[in-house]
Amino acid sequence: MNAHVFVQSEVLKDIAVLGVDDQATLAQLRKACESLLPAGVDPSQFRMYLEDDDEGDFDPQQLIAEGLRVHLHRLKAIDVHVRYAGRDVRRTFRPSATIRRIKRWSVREFGITTSDAKELMLQVSGTEIRPDEDVHVGSLVAAPRSAITFDLVPSPRING
């Protein structure tokens, strides 16, 4: 039986879906993920991270679960800055941290209420890019750059 694994990376344009034997290990998954890297990219420069895992270490013999989400990146950490209402908070995240997780952290840091937070989203500073909540921050930061700044902005409102 196959397990579907979702892969994001600084060098992949979109989320890739791999069909992997559910009896495969994470070490075998890494090899399969390397096949997604563009020609000319050295796979040995990339580490594999599990989504929203701060440790960055995993048991290579662990079996793959259906729907597993992983990230391939050359960096071990990304410096994330979030700006809101004239204030700025900073923290280092693994490349596999989701935008959802970064927003949740920043909302807590700024002391924003849950009801107000529902009306806000992260936008890459100086752009119109508002990544979906399941996007990994590493997909937005390509090495050697190691930092990104977001603004916490109002979500678009649909009137109708």
Phi, psi and omega in degrees: 000144181263144172252140177268126180241133181258126186240131174236155180197160175295337183256001177256136182290318182229175174291129178261147178245123178252137170264116185233142177304128183291354174263003178286156178263170177296328177297319178291325177298318179304315179300317179296321180295324180300332180291344179277343184291142180297156177302142178089354179267132182277109182299335182292345178279348186258141172252154177254131179238144172277145183305132176057025178262118181280338185289320181078359178243144177213162178282113183297343179270355178300138178282157183274131177264148176303134177081008179304141179240126182230167180223137175251126182207154178276340180264154175269336184208152177233130179279116183252128176245135175233132180246140178200129174050045177078005179245164184219131174236151183224148176196153176265134178234155170292155179301339182273005178291134180279157175299325177304313181294319179294320178296314180302315179298312184294322178300317177297315180298322180277350180072032181277137180291157180301317181294321178290323181298329180297338182266006184240156175211163179272138176230134178297123184304137178079008180225180172256010184283119177238089186295147175298158185294339181267004178284138176278139181300329178296339177289343183259352184231113179260131177301144015273354176300139185228019181216156176213147178240133176243154168250138174271111189236161176296140175290150177298142178253136178256116179261135180176000000 
